[in-house]
Amino acid sequence: MSDQALPAPARPLRLEGALPWVVLAAIGLALPLLDDSYIGVIAQRACIYWVLSAGLNLLVGFAGQLAIGWVPMLTLGAYTTAVLTAGKVMPAWNPYLALLAAGGMGAIFGVIVGLPALRLRTFYFAMTTLGFTTIVTQVALAWTDVTGGGVGTPGPDFPWPFEPGWGFYYFCFLLAALATWITANVAHSRFGRALIAIRDAEVAAEASGIAKPRLLVLVFLLAGALGGVAGGLFASLQSYITPDAFTFEMSVLFFIAILIGGRGSILGPVLGTIILTALPEFAAPLVQWSTFLYAALLLAIVLLIPGGIAELIDFRGRRPLEQHREIAPRPGLLPRVLGAGRTPASMTLHDIRLHFGGVKAIDGVDLDVRGGEVHGLIGPNGSGKTTTLNVISGYYRPTGGEARLNGAPLPFEAPYTRAAHRIARTFQTPRMIGDATVLENVMIGGTIDGQASFAEAMLSLPRSRRDEAALREAALAALAAVGLDGLAEVRADRLQHSELRFMEIARALMLRPAFLLLDEPAAGLSAEEIRRLGALITAISREGVAVLLVEHHADLIFDICDRVTVLNLGKVLAAGTPAEIRAHREVVSAYLGA
């Protein structure tokens, strides 16, 4: 392929192919032919549970939130549907309208329960969801006029065409299929990739402009709505609902079904939910041991198959790779990746100070980074180089000083706001999503350029599909420019260290940056790879990008940099051309050595 030839867009790679879905659909549609009412009830229960788990999967499997206690959404949906159809608080509603109301109730409380996730992490958030479970149960017990308290209240029967029996089964099956379609659309959109980035590489996600609070609120809204709808169906299935119908074991079932299904998968958790729903029914003597069996199954999966069912069915992910691979960047593709005719930008830092208590990490740093140049930032370990990048990137708010972008003040805001200023960066340790492909990792870098809303992504509307096609084409071009297009469909955790370095640069190029901050990109590379990296960085800067390079390979710095700033103990020790820095006596003494 010539330097000017762009790769053809590839078809989307899915963890699961179409065949398993066709088989599941065929089994589901043909199940009534068995004419077994007992199997029908189990199938209805599995479909209802999956409606809830489909939304929960986005929270747990994709976003990595430990939402263990999600049964309250089922409880709220069940009581909302039952109370409205019974006419206890107002004239009786049609069951289908009551089911919509249950979804709305679930959406509202999904956001309420999810708000702590914006501040609390891991087990602290898990305990919050479990606490909400207790609150909902106690309210259901105490509000006897509406819920019937411990006695309970009758569930609704849905009228034609989904009356009790196989008609209701088809209704549950239809809604389960709809929930699967919606969540799969989200998962395979820029929003789904953003969720996985938050889960596995939150710092890189923020650098790509992904706003975690806003995205999580949308996902909690969707997961809550699906939980509420599942609750309305559950009320009809149970015929009569009481607070003790919503057990802790049920919460465990939903959570473990997703974990054994596999993170970042849709099909795996579907199969996990079906298995865990049917297992107690066909092993009735073991029901009292259900919690123990769930825990044992989870432990076995974690130890033997960490990727869950999704890993077992990911045959393409186990294909052998070529052993002696060579990274061959094609800088000639950069004008098409970065866009032609850009106006070089400039960034100025003046008297930047950052103190951690009595430690002066940065103490009055001045820096001028210009478009079209490579500016080296060097110094001994602990001199403040990476800290300076973190201040520019928004991860640290400085104690004093100012930053200007093209002469205008650059506020020190949240890290995700930097992408809007076209400030991209890489990290000392490559930040990647291991169970996503190289192409998907790179597409994350262009998240902010998508135009479609979350609702459009849910429904796979034309603008969302256009976004995906454009991001895919741009990511393939970026991978071709850095020499990794041949590995586009390979899982990122199978790459060599040097390939991960170049993959991060490709992800940063997706932002079409005005400023590119590189934090030790040559670490761990061979001499030939460093030479090619240097040529690539030089070519990027010649396209009008301002490159700020932190690096310990002095030869690379002096070979490709237009200007160099030397830090020592948080202060600027020297600044000038590479020739001036080489001859600077204090720099030689403090950093370069004899």
C-alpha positions as CSV (number, residue, x, y, z in Angstrom):
1,M,0.0,0.0,0.0
2,S,1.4,3.4,-0.9
3,D,1.7,6.2,1.6
4,Q,-1.2,8.1,0.1
5,A,-3.6,5.1,-0.1
6,L,-6.2,5.0,2.6
7,P,-7.3,1.6,3.9
8,A,-10.8,0.5,3.0
9,P,-13.2,0.7,6.0
10,A,-13.6,-2.7,7.7
11,R,-16.9,-4.2,8.7
12,P,-17.6,-4.0,12.4
13,L,-16.1,-6.8,14.4
14,R,-18.5,-8.2,17.0
15,L,-17.5,-10.4,19.9
16,E,-20.5,-12.6,18.9
17,G,-21.6,-13.6,15.4
18,A,-25.1,-13.7,14.1
19,L,-25.5,-17.5,14.4
20,P,-26.0,-17.7,18.2
21,W,-28.7,-15.1,18.0
22,V,-30.5,-16.9,15.2
23,V,-30.4,-20.1,17.2
24,L,-31.7,-18.4,20.3
25,A,-34.5,-16.7,18.3
26,A,-35.5,-19.9,16.7
27,I,-35.6,-21.7,20.0
28,G,-37.6,-18.9,21.6
29,L,-40.2,-18.8,18.9
30,A,-40.6,-22.5,18.7
31,L,-40.9,-23.1,22.5
32,P,-44.7,-23.0,22.5
33,L,-44.7,-26.1,20.3
34,L,-43.7,-28.1,23.3
35,D,-47.0,-27.2,24.9
36,D,-45.5,-27.6,28.4
37,S,-46.8,-24.9,30.7
38,Y,-44.1,-25.5,33.3
39,I,-41.4,-24.8,30.7
40,G,-43.4,-21.8,29.6
41,V,-43.3,-20.3,33.1
42,I,-39.5,-20.9,33.3
43,A,-39.1,-19.3,29.8
44,Q,-41.2,-16.3,30.9
45,R,-39.1,-15.8,34.0
46,A,-35.9,-16.0,32.0
47,C,-37.1,-13.4,29.5
48,I,-38.2,-11.1,32.3
49,Y,-34.9,-11.4,34.1
50,W,-33.1,-10.7,31.0
51,V,-35.0,-7.4,30.4
52,L,-33.6,-6.2,33.7
53,S,-30.2,-7.8,33.2
54,A,-29.9,-6.2,29.7
55,G,-29.7,-2.7,31.3
56,L,-27.7,-3.9,34.3
57,N,-25.2,-5.4,31.9
58,L,-24.4,-1.9,30.6
59,L,-23.7,-0.8,34.2
60,V,-21.8,-3.8,35.4
61,G,-20.3,-5.4,32.3
62,F,-19.5,-2.3,30.3
63,A,-19.2,0.6,32.8
64,G,-17.7,-1.6,35.6
65,Q,-20.1,-0.3,38.3
66,L,-20.8,-2.7,41.2
67,A,-24.6,-2.3,41.1
68,I,-25.3,-5.4,43.2
69,G,-28.6,-4.3,44.5
70,W,-30.6,-3.7,41.4
71,V,-33.7,-5.6,42.5
72,P,-35.4,-2.4,43.8
73,M,-36.1,-1.5,40.1
74,L,-37.9,-4.8,39.7
75,T,-39.8,-4.1,43.0
76,L,-40.8,-0.5,42.0
77,G,-41.9,-1.6,38.6
78,A,-44.0,-4.5,39.9
79,Y,-45.8,-2.4,42.5
80,T,-46.3,0.5,40.1
81,T,-47.9,-1.8,37.5
82,A,-50.0,-3.7,40.1
83,V,-51.2,-0.6,42.0
84,L,-52.1,1.4,38.9
85,T,-54.1,-1.5,37.3
86,A,-55.9,-2.2,40.5
87,G,-57.0,1.5,40.8
88,K,-55.9,1.9,44.4
89,V,-54.7,5.5,44.1
90,M,-56.6,6.6,41.0
91,P,-59.0,5.2,38.4
92,A,-57.7,1.9,37.1
93,W,-55.1,2.0,34.2
94,N,-54.8,-0.2,31.2
95,P,-52.0,-2.7,32.0
96,Y,-50.0,-1.7,29.0
97,L,-50.0,2.0,30.1
98,A,-49.2,0.9,33.6
99,L,-46.2,-1.0,32.3
100,L,-45.0,2.2,30.6
101,A,-45.4,4.0,33.9
102,A,-43.4,1.3,35.6
103,G,-40.6,1.9,33.1
104,G,-40.7,5.6,33.9
105,M,-40.7,5.0,37.6
106,G,-37.6,2.7,37.2
107,A,-35.8,5.4,35.1
108,I,-36.3,8.0,37.8
109,F,-35.1,5.8,40.6
110,G,-32.4,4.4,38.5
111,V,-30.9,7.9,38.3
112,I,-31.5,8.5,42.0
113,V,-29.7,5.3,42.9
114,G,-27.0,6.0,40.4
115,L,-26.1,9.5,41.6
116,P,-23.7,8.2,44.3
117,A,-21.7,6.4,41.7
118,L,-20.5,9.8,40.5
119,R,-18.6,10.1,43.8
120,L,-18.5,6.6,45.3
121,R,-16.5,3.8,43.8
122,T,-16.4,0.0,43.9
123,F,-17.7,-1.5,47.1
124,Y,-18.9,1.8,48.6
125,F,-21.4,2.2,45.7
126,A,-22.3,-1.5,46.0
127,M,-23.3,-1.0,49.6
128,T,-25.4,2.0,48.6
129,T,-27.4,-0.1,46.1
130,L,-27.9,-2.8,48.8
131,G,-29.1,-0.1,51.2
132,F,-31.6,1.2,48.7
133,T,-32.9,-2.4,48.4
134,T,-33.7,-2.4,52.2
135,I,-35.4,1.0,52.0
136,V,-37.7,-0.1,49.1
137,T,-38.6,-3.3,51.0
138,Q,-39.5,-1.5,54.2
139,V,-41.6,1.1,52.3
140,A,-43.5,-1.8,50.6
141,L,-44.2,-3.4,54.0
142,A,-45.2,-0.1,55.7
143,W,-47.4,1.4,53.0
144,T,-50.3,-1.0,53.5
145,D,-53.0,1.2,52.0
146,V,-51.3,1.0,48.6
147,T,-49.0,-2.0,48.6
148,G,-51.0,-4.3,50.9
149,G,-48.0,-4.5,53.2
150,G,-47.0,-8.1,54.1
151,V,-50.2,-9.4,52.6
152,G,-49.4,-8.1,49.2
153,T,-51.4,-7.1,46.2
154,P,-52.6,-8.9,43.0
155,G,-50.6,-8.5,39.8
156,P,-52.2,-7.5,36.5
157,D,-53.3,-9.8,33.7
158,F,-52.4,-8.4,30.3
159,P,-55.3,-8.5,27.8
160,W,-55.3,-9.7,24.2
161,P,-53.1,-10.3,22.3
162,F,-50.8,-11.1,25.2
163,E,-53.2,-12.8,27.6
164,P,-51.8,-15.2,30.3
165,G,-50.2,-18.3,28.9
166,W,-48.2,-18.5,25.7
167,G,-49.5,-15.1,24.7
168,F,-47.8,-13.5,27.7
169,Y,-44.7,-15.6,26.9
170,Y,-44.5,-14.0,23.5
171,F,-44.9,-10.6,25.1
172,C,-42.0,-11.2,27.4
173,F,-39.9,-12.7,24.6
174,L,-40.6,-9.6,22.4
175,L,-39.6,-7.2,25.1
176,A,-36.5,-9.2,25.9
177,A,-35.5,-9.1,22.2
178,L,-36.2,-5.3,22.2
179,A,-34.0,-4.8,25.3
180,T,-31.3,-6.9,23.7
181,W,-31.4,-4.8,20.5
182,I,-31.4,-1.5,22.3
183,T,-28.5,-2.4,24.6
184,A,-26.5,-4.0,21.8
185,N,-26.9,-0.7,19.8
186,V,-25.6,1.2,22.7
187,A,-22.7,-1.2,23.3
188,H,-21.5,-1.0,19.7
189,S,-21.7,2.8,19.5
190,R,-19.3,5.4,20.7
191,F,-21.2,5.5,24.0
192,G,-20.6,1.8,24.6
193,R,-16.9,2.2,23.9
194,A,-16.8,5.2,26.2
195,L,-18.4,3.0,29.0
196,I,-15.6,0.4,28.6
197,A,-13.0,3.1,28.6
198,I,-14.4,4.4,31.9
199,R,-14.2,0.9,33.2
200,D,-10.7,0.0,32.1
201,A,-8.8,3.2,31.4
202,E,-10.6,6.1,33.0
203,V,-7.7,8.5,32.7
204,A,-7.4,7.8,29.0
205,A,-11.2,8.2,28.7
206,E,-11.0,11.6,30.2
207,A,-8.2,12.5,27.9
208,S,-10.4,11.6,24.9
209,G,-13.1,14.0,26.1
210,I,-15.5,11.4,27.7
211,A,-17.5,13.0,30.5
212,K,-18.2,10.2,33.0
213,P,-21.0,11.8,35.0
214,R,-23.1,12.7,32.0
215,L,-22.7,9.3,30.4
216,L,-23.4,7.3,33.6
217,V,-26.6,9.2,34.3
218,L,-27.9,8.3,30.8
219,V,-27.0,4.6,31.4
220,F,-28.6,4.6,34.9
221,L,-31.7,6.1,33.3
222,L,-31.9,3.3,30.7
223,A,-31.0,0.5,33.1
224,G,-33.6,1.7,35.6
225,A,-36.3,1.9,32.9
226,L,-35.6,-1.7,31.8
227,G,-35.7,-2.8,35.4
228,G,-39.1,-1.1,35.9
229,V,-40.5,-2.8,32.8
230,A,-39.2,-6.1,34.0
231,G,-40.9,-5.5,37.3
232,G,-44.3,-4.9,35.6
233,L,-43.9,-8.2,33.8
234,F,-42.8,-9.9,37.0
235,A,-46.0,-8.7,38.8
236,S,-48.1,-10.4,36.1
237,L,-46.1,-13.6,36.2
238,Q,-46.3,-13.9,40.0
239,S,-50.1,-13.1,40.0
240,Y,-49.7,-11.9,43.5
241,I,-46.7,-9.9,44.8
242,T,-45.4,-9.4,48.3
243,P,-42.2,-7.8,49.5
244,D,-40.6,-11.2,50.2
245,A,-40.8,-12.0,46.5
246,F,-37.8,-9.7,45.9
247,T,-35.0,-11.5,47.7
248,F,-31.3,-10.9,48.1
249,E,-30.7,-14.1,46.2
250,M,-32.4,-12.5,43.2
251,S,-29.9,-9.6,43.3
252,V,-27.1,-12.0,43.4
253,L,-28.5,-13.9,40.5
254,F,-28.6,-10.8,38.2
255,F,-25.1,-9.7,39.2
256,I,-23.5,-13.1,38.8
257,A,-25.2,-13.8,35.5
258,I,-23.5,-10.8,34.1
259,L,-20.1,-11.7,35.5
260,I,-20.1,-15.3,34.4
261,G,-21.4,-14.1,31.0
262,G,-18.3,-11.9,30.5
263,R,-17.5,-8.2,30.6
264,G,-18.2,-6.2,27.4
265,S,-20.4,-8.8,25.9
266,I,-24.2,-9.0,25.2
267,L,-24.6,-12.7,24.3
268,G,-22.5,-14.0,27.3
269,P,-24.8,-12.4,29.9
270,V,-27.9,-13.5,28.0
271,L,-26.7,-17.1,28.3
272,G,-25.7,-16.6,31.9
273,T,-29.1,-15.3,32.8
274,I,-30.8,-18.2,31.1
275,I,-28.6,-20.8,32.8
276,L,-29.0,-19.3,36.3
277,T,-32.8,-18.9,35.8
278,A,-33.3,-22.5,34.6
279,L,-30.7,-24.2,36.9
280,P,-32.7,-24.0,40.2
281,E,-35.9,-25.2,38.4
282,F,-34.3,-28.4,37.1
283,A,-32.3,-28.9,40.3
284,A,-35.0,-28.3,42.9
285,P,-33.3,-30.1,45.8
286,L,-30.5,-27.6,45.5
287,V,-32.6,-24.5,45.8
288,Q,-31.8,-24.0,49.4
289,W,-28.1,-24.0,48.4
290,S,-28.6,-21.5,45.6
291,T,-26.6,-18.7,47.0
292,F,-23.7,-21.1,47.8
293,L,-23.9,-22.5,44.2
294,Y,-23.9,-19.0,42.7
295,A,-20.8,-18.1,44.6
296,A,-19.1,-21.4,43.7
297,L,-19.9,-20.9,40.1
298,L,-18.6,-17.4,40.1
299,L,-15.4,-18.5,41.8
300,A,-14.9,-21.3,39.2
301,I,-15.4,-18.8,36.4
302,V,-13.0,-16.3,37.8
303,L,-10.3,-18.9,38.4
304,L,-10.8,-21.0,35.2
305,I,-12.3,-18.7,32.6
306,P,-11.8,-15.0,33.8
307,G,-13.5,-13.8,30.6
308,G,-16.6,-15.8,31.3
309,I,-18.8,-17.3,28.6
310,A,-17.9,-14.5,26.2
311,E,-14.3,-15.7,26.3
312,L,-15.3,-19.3,25.4
313,I,-17.3,-18.2,22.3
314,D,-14.6,-15.7,21.2
315,F,-12.9,-18.0,18.6
316,R,-11.4,-15.1,16.6
317,G,-9.6,-13.8,19.7
318,R,-7.6,-17.0,20.0
319,R,-6.3,-17.1,16.4
320,P,-2.4,-17.1,16.4
321,L,-0.7,-13.9,15.4
322,E,2.4,-13.5,13.3
323,Q,5.4,-13.7,15.6
324,H,8.0,-11.4,14.1
325,R,5.9,-8.3,13.4
326,E,7.4,-5.0,12.3
327,I,5.9,-1.5,12.9
328,A,6.2,0.5,9.7
329,P,4.5,4.0,10.0
330,R,3.3,5.7,6.9
331,P,3.7,9.5,7.7
332,G,2.3,10.3,4.2
333,L,-1.2,9.5,5.5
334,L,-1.0,12.1,8.2
335,P,-2.5,15.0,6.2
336,R,-5.7,12.9,5.7
337,V,-5.7,11.8,9.4
338,L,-5.1,15.3,10.8
339,G,-6.9,17.4,8.2
340,A,-5.2,19.8,5.8
341,G,-4.8,23.5,6.0
342,R,-4.7,23.7,9.8
343,T,-3.4,27.0,11.4
344,P,-0.6,26.2,13.9
345,A,-1.7,27.0,17.5
346,S,0.4,28.1,20.5
347,M,0.2,27.4,24.2
348,T,2.0,29.4,26.9
349,L,2.5,28.5,30.6
350,H,3.5,31.3,32.8
351,D,4.8,30.9,36.4
352,I,3.0,27.6,36.9
353,R,3.3,26.4,40.5
354,L,1.9,23.2,42.0
355,H,2.6,22.4,45.7
356,F,1.6,19.3,47.6
357,G,1.8,20.5,51.1
358,G,5.5,21.5,51.6
359,V,6.6,19.7,48.4
360,K,7.0,22.0,45.4
361,A,6.4,19.7,42.5
362,I,6.4,22.6,40.0
363,D,7.9,25.9,41.1
364,G,7.4,28.7,38.6
365,V,7.6,26.9,35.3
366,D,7.4,29.0,32.0
367,L,6.8,27.1,28.8
368,D,6.0,28.1,25.2
369,V,4.8,25.4,22.9
370,R,4.3,26.3,19.3
371,G,2.5,24.7,16.4
372,G,4.7,23.0,13.9
373,E,7.4,22.3,16.4
374,V,8.6,19.5,18.6
375,H,9.3,20.9,22.1
376,G,11.3,18.5,24.3
377,L,10.8,18.5,28.1
378,I,13.6,16.7,29.9
379,G,15.1,16.5,33.4
380,P,16.0,14.0,36.1
381,N,13.4,11.8,37.6
382,G,11.1,13.8,39.9
383,S,11.9,17.1,38.2
384,G,8.2,17.7,37.4
385,K,7.9,16.7,33.7
386,T,4.9,14.4,33.9
387,T,3.4,16.7,36.5
388,T,3.6,19.6,34.0
389,L,1.7,17.4,31.4
390,N,-0.9,16.6,34.0
391,V,-1.4,20.3,34.7
392,I,-1.9,21.0,31.0
393,S,-4.2,18.0,30.7
394,G,-6.4,19.2,33.6
395,Y,-5.6,16.3,36.0
396,Y,-4.0,18.7,38.5
397,R,-5.1,22.3,39.2
398,P,-2.0,24.4,39.8
399,T,-1.5,26.4,43.0
400,G,-0.6,29.5,40.9
401,G,0.2,30.7,37.4
402,E,-1.7,30.9,34.2
403,A,-2.0,29.1,30.9
404,R,-2.9,30.7,27.5
405,L,-4.1,29.1,24.3
406,N,-3.5,31.3,21.3
407,G,-3.4,34.2,23.6
408,A,-6.7,33.5,25.4
409,P,-6.8,32.2,29.0
410,L,-7.0,28.4,29.2
411,P,-9.0,27.6,32.4
412,F,-7.9,24.7,34.6
413,E,-11.0,22.6,34.3
414,A,-11.9,18.9,34.4
415,P,-9.6,16.7,32.2
416,Y,-12.4,15.8,29.8
417,T,-12.8,19.4,28.8
418,R,-9.3,19.4,27.2
419,A,-10.3,17.4,24.2
420,A,-12.6,20.2,23.1
421,H,-9.4,22.4,22.9
422,R,-7.8,19.6,20.8
423,I,-5.3,18.8,23.4
424,A,-4.4,15.0,23.2
425,R,-1.9,13.0,25.1
426,T,-0.3,9.6,25.7
427,F,0.8,8.2,29.0
428,Q,4.0,6.7,30.6
429,T,2.2,3.3,30.9
430,P,0.0,2.6,27.8
431,R,-3.7,2.9,28.8
432,M,-5.7,0.4,26.8
433,I,-8.8,-1.7,26.9
434,G,-7.6,-5.2,26.8
435,D,-10.8,-7.1,25.7
436,A,-11.5,-4.5,22.9
437,T,-9.9,-4.6,19.5
438,V,-7.1,-2.3,18.5
439,L,-9.5,-0.6,16.2
440,E,-12.1,0.0,19.0
441,N,-9.3,1.3,21.3
442,V,-8.4,3.9,18.6
443,M,-12.0,4.8,17.9
444,I,-12.4,5.9,21.5
445,G,-10.1,8.8,20.6
446,G,-12.7,10.3,18.3
447,T,-15.6,10.1,20.8
448,I,-16.3,13.8,20.9
449,D,-16.6,14.1,17.2
450,G,-19.8,11.9,17.1
451,Q,-23.0,13.9,16.4
452,A,-25.7,11.4,17.3
453,S,-27.4,11.5,20.7
454,F,-27.6,8.6,23.2
455,A,-31.3,8.1,22.1
456,E,-30.2,7.9,18.4
457,A,-27.6,5.3,19.3
458,M,-30.1,3.2,21.2
459,L,-32.3,3.0,18.2
460,S,-29.5,2.8,15.6
461,L,-30.8,5.8,13.7
462,P,-29.1,7.0,10.5
463,R,-27.0,9.7,12.1
464,S,-25.6,7.1,14.6
465,R,-24.7,4.7,11.8
466,R,-23.0,7.6,9.9
467,D,-21.0,8.4,13.1
468,E,-19.8,4.8,13.4
469,A,-18.8,4.6,9.7
470,A,-16.9,7.9,9.9
471,L,-15.1,6.9,13.2
472,R,-14.2,3.5,11.8
473,E,-12.7,5.0,8.6
474,A,-10.8,7.6,10.6
475,A,-9.5,5.0,13.0
476,L,-8.3,2.8,10.2
477,A,-6.5,5.7,8.6
478,A,-4.8,6.6,12.0
479,L,-3.7,3.0,12.4
480,A,-2.3,2.9,8.9
481,A,-0.4,6.1,9.6
482,V,1.3,4.6,12.6
483,G,1.8,1.2,11.0
484,L,-0.7,-0.9,12.8
485,D,-3.6,-1.3,10.3
486,G,-2.8,-5.0,10.0
487,L,-3.7,-5.5,13.6
488,A,-6.9,-3.5,13.6
489,E,-9.1,-6.5,14.5
490,V,-6.8,-8.0,17.1
491,R,-7.6,-7.7,20.8
492,A,-5.4,-5.0,22.3
493,D,-4.1,-7.2,25.2
494,R,-2.4,-9.4,22.6
495,L,-0.1,-6.6,21.3
496,Q,3.5,-6.2,22.1
497,H,4.6,-3.3,24.3
498,S,6.0,-1.3,21.4
499,E,2.7,-1.8,19.4
500,L,0.7,-0.4,22.4
501,R,2.9,2.7,22.3
502,F,2.0,3.3,18.6
503,M,-1.6,2.4,19.2
504,E,-1.8,5.2,21.9
505,I,-0.4,7.7,19.4
506,A,-3.1,6.6,16.8
507,R,-5.8,7.1,19.4
508,A,-4.4,10.6,20.2
509,L,-4.4,11.4,16.4
510,M,-8.1,10.6,16.2
511,L,-8.7,13.9,18.1
512,R,-7.0,15.8,15.2
513,P,-5.0,17.5,17.9
514,A,-3.6,21.0,17.9
515,F,-1.4,19.9,20.8
516,L,0.0,16.5,21.3
517,L,1.5,15.7,24.7
518,L,3.7,12.5,24.6
519,D,4.9,11.1,27.9
520,E,8.0,8.9,27.3
521,P,6.7,7.2,24.1
522,A,10.1,5.6,23.4
523,A,10.2,3.7,26.7
524,G,10.8,0.0,26.0
525,L,11.3,0.4,22.2
526,S,14.2,-0.9,20.2
527,A,16.7,1.4,18.5
528,E,15.0,0.9,15.1
529,E,11.5,1.5,16.6
530,I,12.8,4.7,18.3
531,R,14.1,5.9,14.9
532,R,10.8,5.3,13.3
533,L,9.0,6.9,16.2
534,G,11.1,10.0,15.8
535,A,10.3,10.2,12.1
536,L,6.6,9.9,12.9
537,I,6.7,12.6,15.6
538,T,8.6,14.9,13.3
539,A,6.0,14.3,10.5
540,I,3.1,15.0,12.9
541,S,4.7,18.3,14.0
542,R,5.2,19.4,10.3
543,E,1.5,19.1,9.9
544,G,1.1,22.1,12.2
545,V,0.7,20.1,15.5
546,A,2.4,21.5,18.6
547,V,4.2,18.4,20.1
548,L,5.4,18.5,23.7
549,L,7.7,15.5,24.2
550,V,8.7,14.2,27.6
551,E,11.5,11.6,27.1
552,H,14.6,10.1,28.7
553,H,16.2,9.1,25.5
554,A,18.5,12.1,25.0
555,D,19.4,11.1,21.5
556,L,15.8,11.2,20.4
557,I,15.3,14.6,22.0
558,F,18.3,16.2,20.4
559,D,17.6,14.6,17.0
560,I,14.0,15.7,16.5
561,C,13.3,18.6,18.9
562,D,13.2,22.2,17.7
563,R,13.5,23.5,21.2
564,V,14.2,21.9,24.6
565,T,13.3,22.9,28.2
566,V,15.1,21.3,31.1
567,L,13.5,21.0,34.5
568,N,15.2,20.3,37.8
569,L,13.5,20.1,41.2
570,G,10.3,21.7,39.6
571,K,12.2,24.7,38.2
572,V,13.3,25.6,34.7
573,L,17.0,24.9,34.6
574,A,17.5,25.9,31.0
575,A,15.6,26.4,27.7
576,G,16.8,26.8,24.1
577,T,17.8,24.9,21.0
578,P,19.2,21.4,21.3
579,A,22.7,22.7,20.5
580,E,22.4,25.3,23.3
581,I,21.2,22.7,25.8
582,R,24.0,20.3,24.9
583,A,26.5,23.0,25.7
584,H,24.8,24.2,28.9
585,R,27.1,23.5,31.8
586,E,24.4,23.1,34.5
587,V,22.4,20.8,32.3
588,V,25.4,18.6,31.6
589,S,26.1,18.5,35.3
590,A,22.5,17.9,36.5
591,Y,21.2,15.6,33.8
592,L,23.3,14.7,30.8
593,G,26.4,13.9,32.6
594,A,29.9,13.9,31.1
